[in-house]
Amino acid sequence: QVRLVESGGGLVQAVGSLRLTCAASGRPYCMGWFRQGAGKEREFVASIPWSGGGTDYSDSVKGRFDSSRDNVENTVYLQMNSLKPEDTAVYYCAVGHHDWCTRASYAYWGQGTQVTVAS
């Protein structure tokens, strides 16, 4: 079992930036980022394979968010730039079942970190 701990959320003004961190207790395979806004369903944000290449982003964040990972530290990052009020949500990281990624079927989830973007 892999335990995940997210950090880095907070309150930021629109067009500002935040960097989320997800620390894993074990070897993380594919790592995914998801978010859930108030009254909304959870949605895929980004994923990054074990190799670090072939990252995938949802259309709503492509060009603004960047995911990277440090496999020595078992840590994944989500750099969020040009934030918009509609990015406000609880952000979760998750571990996939394999080294490669899909947008679904993740095995373990973190507790989430709140990101609030003020207009």
Secondary structure by P-SEA (a helix, b strand, c coil): cbbbbbcccccccccbbbbbbbbbcccccbbbbbbbccccccccccccccccccccccccccccbbbbbcccccbbbbbbcccccccccccccccccccccccccccccccbbbbbbcc
